[in-house]
Amino acid sequence: MRYTYKTSGTCSRSIEFDVEDGKVFNVKFAGGCDGNLKGMGKLVEGMKLEDVVERLNGIKCGFKSTSCPDQLAKACENALKSKEN
């Protein structure tokens, strides 16, 4: 299933990704630091949603209260919640 998450408090505007069998695939960020975000997408490729949340939740960018990795963790949390319903 394809998910789209509108980010908040970051340079990126949104995150799109696929979830298959509880794992993350094809992560794409709109906006933000292109190379870093492509790299992050490759690093989480095939990871369980829960593992992405555990590793990336709470990461901050400079003085901001969030970051693109933190927003990806939030997107994965939302995907987990929608899977439960």
Secondary structure, 3 states (H helix, E strand, C coil): CEEEEECCCCCEEEEEEEEECCEEEEEEEEECCHHHHHHHHHHHCCCEHHHHHHHHCCCCCCCCCCCHHHHHHHHHHHHHHHHHC
